[in-house]
Amino acid sequence: MRLSWRVIGIAVLVLLLLGFVASAYLPDGHGNERYLHVEQVDEDEISGEVIAFEDLTPGQQAVFEEAVAQGNGNVEIPEDVNESVWFDTYGVRYQNQTYLTVVSTN
């Protein structure tokens, strides 16, 4: 009987260890990362609605400004920022320029 408790104890420890190791390599359950891509264009090149930068939430403004500042126009959208505004519109008017906006997942 004493041996079986040791075997059970070791098995439990191994399972716990495997669980910790697996959690480091498995997806976190929040889905794929979302990215905002921006590109400066002429406003007539955008086939949908263009929204003013001022109409974005502070979080959306921060993501947009970061994408513009990076030059390549790609920035990860944090979990707490709603990306749906970029699904409903196709461009943002910012500092007298128009930017095409696209959201993608990785």
N, C-alpha and C positions, 0 to 999 in steps of 0.2 A: 504494500500500500504506500509506503514511504517513497518508493521509486516512482510510482505513477504521479504523485504530487510534484516531484521534481520535473518529470517530463512535461506535465501540464504547465508548470511555472516557466520552464524554458520555452515552450511553444508560445505562451502568451508574450514573453519578452521578444521573441523573434517576430511575432506578428506586429507588435507595437513598433519595433524598429523598422520593419518593412513599410508600415504605414507612414512613418515620418519621412523615410527616404522617398517613397512614392509621391508624397504630397509636394515635394520639391520639384518633381519633374512633370506632374500632371497639370492640365489647365486649371485655373482657379475658379472656373465656373461662371465668370463674368462675361464670357463670350470673347470675341476677337477684339483686338485693339482697333480703334477707329482713328482715321487720319483725315485732316483737312488739307486739301491741295488748293492753292490759290495761284492765279496767273493774271498779270495785268493785261487787259485787252481793251479794244474800243467797245463802247457800250452797245453799238449796233451789232456786234458779234455775238451777243448773248440773246438766246431765243426765248428766255423766260423773264420772270420778274427780277428787278434789281432792287435791293433793299439798302437803305442808308445805314452806315456804320453805327450811327447814334441809336438806331432801333434795335440793335443787338443788346443782349444782357451783358453785364460786366464780365462774366466768365467767357461768353462768346467773343466779346471784344478782345480779351486777353489772348485767346487762342488765335484769332484772326491776325492780330498785330504781330504775334510771334511768327506765324507763317509768312507774313510779308517780310519781316526783318531777317528771316533765315535765308532769303534769296532763292532757295530752291522751292519754297512754297509748300513744304510738307511739314506738318506738325501733328503729334498725337493729341487727340481730344481726350481730356480727363473724364473719368466716369461721372463726375458731378456737373458736367456741362452738356446741355441738351443740344444735340447736333441736328435736330429736325428742321431748324430754320434754314439750313443749307440744302435740305431736301425739297422744301417748298419754294425756295428762290434759287436763282442760278448765278447771282452776282451780288457784290457788295460795292457800294460807292463809298470811297474812303480817300480823304485828302485830295479831292478833285480828280481822282482816278477811279476807274472801274476794274474790278477784279472778278474773274470767273472763279466760282467755288465748286469744289467736288469733294464729297466724302467717300472714303473707301475703307475697307477692312483688310486686316492682314491675318 
